[in-house]
Amino acid sequence: MNCAPTIYIHRFTIHNSLFTIQLNAQRYELKATKGGLIIPNLSYKIIIPKELELILKKKDLKKEIINKFASHVSSGKVKFYKKYGMKFVMGEREGSFIYDLDGKKKLLNLHCNGGVFNLGHKNRELIELLKNSFEYYDIGNHHLISKPRAELAEYLSSLMPKDLDYVIFGVSGGEAIDTAIKVARAYTGRRKIVSAKGGYHGHTGLALAAGDPKYREPFYSSSSDFVQVKFNNIDAMEEVVDRRTAAVILETVPATLGMPIADKDYFRKVKNLCERKGALLILDEVQSGLGRTGKLWAFEHFNVVPDIVVLGKGLSGGLYPITATVIRKELERIFRKDPFIHISTFGGAEPGAIIAKRVLELVSESSFLKSVNAKSELFSLYFSELKRIYPEFVKGYRRLGLMMGLELRDEYSGPALTKSSYDNGLLVVYANNDKSVVQILPPLTISEEEIRLSFELLKKSLKKAKFLRYLIKFI
Ligand SMILES: Cc1ncc(COP(=O)(O)O)c(C=O)c1O
């Protein structure tokens, strides 16, 4: 029978995995082990306050999750994050912040998964809407006519210019790009697709083929039907677009290429070229659409109307995956003979359609777009200040609304700033196809105070990144 006296712990401090408790003016160190807490030289039964128990559980849980992830999801990712001392498991999240599962690290999210969290993490209004939608709806049936899908498509069309009137729903951005390319090919009866070097459209079949060799070659997905040219160079485009070309596909602002902003007339010229050759223009606004650039659609900055627009990420409200391929009315005729030649079981699932419609209502409000532009101006002031403080390291910045990139010294600087920012509590990610640029994509709902905090954290992180850069160069 265990007759050990019971001790109630009321105060404790934690340092790494050591827990210090105080009993009658005496301090004891406790060690966390798999079996619980060990208290050396004492045979007391210990009652741990709820709070401590929670921290202990979370700590073990984090380790367990990392191991499970390494064994069953991706050993490479775990190795990568261990190497850079970035063992973060996404736990709580709220507004502009995400927290590590053990509750110890808090990151201000200036990446937002490329715009998935345009409206912040766990947007309360959208969560309520989603919950309520389940009272009546489920996924729905993609073979049948659907009210939420019809209403979303009608509303989305009303926000698009000219005759961009039809919407094909999908689940992922890659799927939506594949659909856009399928439509262009079926409509023109041609195979050739022209895209930008360093552009990124996803990792599904046709999207992958339109992307860079490093992603497609390991999967034997290269094809002579896909040609890449330099972005924002109309001469290069003129050389390859011909009468075999079905479509030119471009990101309006290529995020993975480090947010280069095209010349004002670039897209207009590309569209004219497409018209002359009988090809279509597809604009990928998976990241740049939905108010991100301070206009509802990024192409509005360039006085052009594409034949097809692709939307994803933020359309989900960060809660329910949904993507859209918006096509000109005329293009819809390819589905008339057989409307079932393209289907997607979960594309435009009904709860997702309800969320997406509300997202569109929110981001298309003129006051919302105005606030995006005001926040962009504030970031601009701070970026200029960073450039002034670190003239050798910060070369400049790129910015269209809140789609922004910091141009740094070289390709080691982007990863260095990503790591030092992480250490300082800021989530930013370097552009994978131009590592000298760090992408800055805050939630569009970010507050002025959080923008000021971003600046302070970036200032601190840049200082460290200047030195970290040498380390990154040699590992
Ligand atoms: C511009 C762009 N297009 C397409 C995609 C593919 O989207 P998804 O990952 O949802 O397939 C992405 C994803 O990052 C993207 O940034």
The ligand as a Tripos MOL2 file, in Angstrom:
@<TRIPOS>MOLECULE
LIG
   16    16     1     0     0
SMALL
NO_CHARGES

@<TRIPOS>ATOM
      1 C1          0.8790   31.0340  -57.9200 C.3       1 LIG1
      2 C2          0.5020   29.6520  -57.5180 C.ar      1 LIG1
      3 N1         -0.2060   28.8890  -58.3660 N.ar      1 LIG1
      4 C3         -0.5870   27.6380  -58.0420 C.ar      1 LIG1
      5 C4         -0.2250   27.0890  -56.8340 C.ar      1 LIG1
      6 C5         -0.6300   25.6810  -56.4910 C.3       1 LIG1
      7 O1         -1.5580   25.6630  -55.4820 O.3       1 LIG1
      8 P1         -1.7940   24.3490  -54.5990 P.3       1 LIG1
      9 O2         -0.6030   24.1680  -53.7170 O.co2     1 LIG1
     10 O3         -3.0560   24.6350  -53.8460 O.co2     1 LIG1
     11 O4         -1.9450   23.2100  -55.5540 O.co2     1 LIG1
     12 C6          0.5000   27.8310  -55.9310 C.ar      1 LIG1
     13 C7          0.8990   27.2620  -54.6320 C.2       1 LIG1
     14 O5          1.7170   27.7470  -53.8980 O.2       1 LIG1
     15 C8          0.8980   29.1590  -56.2790 C.ar      1 LIG1
     16 O6          1.6160   29.9070  -55.4510 O.3       1 LIG1
@<TRIPOS>BOND
     1     1     2 1
     2     2     3 ar
     3     2    15 ar
     4     3     4 ar
     5     4     5 ar
     6     5     6 1
     7     5    12 ar
     8     6     7 1
     9     7     8 1
    10     8     9 2
    11     8    10 1
    12     8    11 1
    13    12    13 1
    14    12    15 ar
    15    13    14 2
    16    15    16 1
@<TRIPOS>SUBSTRUCTURE
     1 LIG1         1 GROUP 0 **** ****
